[in-house]
Amino acid sequence: MDNEPMKKKKKGSKNRKKGWRKNVDVEDVEQHLEDARRDERTGGSAADIESKDLFFVEKEVKNLAPPKKSKHTSEDEEHDEEVYVPKKQQFMEQLYREKEKELKRKKAEKSKKAVNVWGQEVLTVKDAYLDSTVKKAKVKPNTVGRGKLEGVGAVLQPLPGSSYNPDFDSHQDLLGKAHTEEEEKLKAAVKLNMQVKMVSVQQLKKQGDIWLKEMSEGLNKKKGGSDDDSSDEEEDETNGLNTKRKKERKTGQQRRRTKLRRTQEKERFEAKQLNQRLHDVFRLRTMNKEIRQAEEQHALRIQEKVKQQEEIEKTRTKRLSKYKFQEDGTTYQLSEDLTGSLRELRPEGNLIKDRYRSLQRRNIIEVRRPVVPHRRYKRKVVTRRSYLAPTIRDFNPTRKKGT
């Protein structure tokens, strides 16, 4: 085989498919087929045979760790007795020793100081030429990302009922939500109208008549009216004095009984207070336990409130300007407006406005309002003459220009 002359490779044109098919080298394909036939003669390919039929595992070594010594055997017994160690474990122990040696060498190199010929320490710079190619991380200010909401996406998922072909229940839920929002708006409008209530013309006329009647009281009476009124008042006063009952005074026996009853009630109250204090003395241990439990419950409630407030702060839209952020109303379509196809769908809302409102919702920009041109001060209006009174000189026809 070795003495056979080497065959020259055929050189042919390969600028067309026919040349590629004719002059292609199929030697590797023939070699693969020859190997496959040999495997069939010798019992099959090694790749098709399972690992347990080819090899066996003596011992599993998961971590590369130093060999462990038995606690019950001494060093002399280890030398005397021959212990069988699998080759795989010997190989792993050798790898471990080499790794330990390499780590010690690297540590020694790091701790070694670079000195010059005079024994002075020299600062070494490693791979200085690569510093210009390394992309350094940008130093961001501390205010970057402050106030942004966590877990809130830039695009909110629309409700299922706002689809162009929603199911009945989802669409009814959407209409119910929109109805609730409209009711709240109407309630707010009614409340505002009650606070700032406009008076109608009829009410103004009625109030005017009442005011005129009240102001004209006592103006149209007759001359003798004052005497009659004074006599009636005197009669009422005399009748009032006669009808009043004199306050009856208590007897001595009634006063003594009242005083005794008050004394007994006071003694009874003081005895009850004393019994309560004595009872509390014997309940000191129970009272301390109750106080401790109450304090623990109070502390737990405070912790829960703090956690709830932190969760709210993570998803709360803050007030970054003098205007408060308000969510837009629910976008919906009535049942008769639903089309059921994308071709006939009538678009609702504005994408640019949605993106702008999303930035405000996530505390990235503040809520703004369009600025209407206005004056910051009150304009003063002064009436004055804007022309001079005519004189004879102004109408002199013989006057020359510029004089």
Protein Blocks (a to p, Z undefined) as FASTA:
>chain_A
ZZpccdddddddfkbfklmmmmpcfklmmmmmmmmmmmmmnopafklpcfklmpccfbdc
fbacdddddfkbcfklmmmpccdddfklmmmmmmmmmmmmmmmmmmmmmmpccddfkopa
cdddehkllmmmpccdddddfkgoihiaehiafbdcddfklpmbdcfklmmmmmmmmmmm
mmmmmmmmmmmmmmmccddfklmmmmmmmmmmmmmgoklccfklmmmmmmmmmmmmmmmm
mmpccdddddfklmmmmmmmmmmmmmmmmmmmmmmmmmmmmmmmmmmmmmmmmmmmmmmm
mmmmmmmmmmmmmmpccdfbfbdcdddddddddfklpnoiaklpccedjfklmmmmmmmm
nomaccddddddddfbdcddddddfbdcddfklmmmkbcehZZ
